[in-house]
């Protein structure tokens, strides 16, 4: 079967959808579509990150970590592994050092229901 799709999905993105045996966990067309979305999002975030850097003047690391935290929310529409790939790609596009990206830990229902302790 001939695949005339011209989009090359890089190995770094394929790893997001590859199991420990090296097999894709989703159909190739689906992975390609997610790659296009994530690559486009990384490209669109370049200007936003540059604006944050020049206006708010936090560190490059802080900007990338904030963007990552935002992308790790359910409302973002991307999976946590995709969020990490997007921010890593964003760092490449900006020629910034990419920090270690740790997804925010979800609050447990018990922790969220209790008021903070006065200290």
C-alpha positions as CSV (number, residue, x, y, z in Angstrom):
1,X,0.0,0.0,0.0
2,X,1.4,3.4,-1.0
3,X,1.2,6.2,1.6
4,X,1.3,9.5,-0.2
5,X,1.3,11.6,3.0
6,X,4.2,14.0,3.0
7,X,4.3,14.6,6.8
8,X,7.2,13.0,8.6
9,X,6.5,12.4,12.2
10,X,9.8,12.6,14.1
11,X,10.9,9.8,16.4
12,X,10.6,12.1,19.4
13,X,6.8,12.4,18.8
14,X,6.4,8.7,17.8
15,X,7.8,7.9,21.3
16,X,4.7,9.6,22.8
17,X,2.6,6.9,21.2
18,X,4.9,3.9,21.4
19,X,4.7,1.2,24.0
20,X,7.6,-0.5,25.7
21,X,7.9,-3.0,22.9
22,X,8.2,-0.2,20.3
23,X,4.7,-0.6,18.9
24,X,2.3,2.2,18.2
25,X,-0.5,2.5,20.7
26,X,-2.7,4.4,18.2
27,X,-3.3,4.2,14.5
28,X,-0.7,5.9,12.3
29,X,-3.2,8.4,10.9
30,X,-4.2,9.4,14.4
31,X,-0.6,9.8,15.5
32,X,0.1,11.9,12.4
33,X,-2.9,14.1,13.1
34,X,-1.9,14.6,16.8
35,X,1.7,15.4,15.6
36,X,0.4,18.1,13.3
37,X,-1.7,19.6,16.1
38,X,1.1,19.6,18.6
39,X,3.7,21.0,16.1
40,X,1.3,23.8,15.2
41,X,0.7,24.5,18.8
42,X,4.4,24.7,19.6
43,X,4.8,27.1,16.7
44,X,2.0,29.3,17.9
45,X,3.4,29.4,21.4
46,X,6.7,30.9,20.2
47,X,5.4,34.4,20.1
48,X,3.5,34.0,23.4
49,X,6.7,32.8,25.2
50,X,8.8,35.6,23.7
51,X,6.2,38.2,24.8
52,X,6.2,36.8,28.3
53,X,9.9,36.9,28.4
54,X,10.1,40.6,27.3
55,X,7.1,41.8,29.3
56,X,7.2,39.9,32.6
57,X,10.9,39.1,32.4
58,X,10.7,35.8,34.3
59,X,13.3,33.2,33.4
60,X,13.1,31.1,30.3
61,X,12.7,28.1,32.6
62,X,9.8,29.6,34.5
63,X,8.0,30.5,31.2
64,X,8.4,27.0,29.9
65,X,7.3,25.4,33.2
66,X,4.2,27.7,33.3
67,X,3.2,26.8,29.7
68,X,3.7,23.1,30.5
69,X,1.5,23.4,33.6
70,X,-1.2,25.0,31.5
71,X,-1.0,22.4,28.8
72,X,-1.2,19.6,31.5
73,X,-4.7,20.6,32.4
74,X,-7.7,18.6,31.1
75,X,-9.0,21.8,29.4
76,X,-6.0,22.1,27.1
77,X,-7.1,19.3,24.9
78,X,-3.7,17.6,24.9
79,X,-2.4,14.6,26.9
80,X,0.4,15.2,29.5
81,X,2.9,13.3,27.3
82,X,1.9,15.6,24.4
83,X,2.3,18.7,26.6
84,X,5.8,17.7,27.5
85,X,6.6,17.1,23.8
86,X,5.1,20.5,22.9
87,X,7.1,22.4,25.5
88,X,10.3,20.5,24.5
89,X,9.7,21.5,20.9
90,X,8.9,25.1,21.9
91,X,12.3,25.3,23.7
92,X,14.0,24.0,20.5
93,X,12.2,26.6,18.4
94,X,13.2,29.4,20.8
95,X,16.7,28.0,21.2
96,X,16.2,27.9,25.0
97,X,17.4,25.3,27.4
98,X,14.5,23.0,28.2
99,X,14.1,22.4,31.9
100,X,13.0,19.1,33.4
101,X,9.2,19.1,32.9
102,X,7.2,17.5,35.7
103,X,3.5,17.3,35.3
104,X,1.5,18.9,38.2
105,X,0.3,16.4,40.7
106,X,-3.5,16.2,40.9
107,X,-5.0,17.0,44.2
108,X,-6.8,14.1,45.9
109,X,-10.4,14.6,46.7
110,X,-9.7,14.4,50.4
111,X,-7.0,17.1,50.2
112,X,-9.2,19.4,48.2
113,X,-12.1,19.1,50.6
114,X,-10.1,20.1,53.7
115,X,-9.3,23.7,54.5
116,X,-5.6,24.7,54.8
117,X,-4.1,24.3,58.2
118,X,-3.3,27.5,60.1
119,X,0.2,27.6,61.2
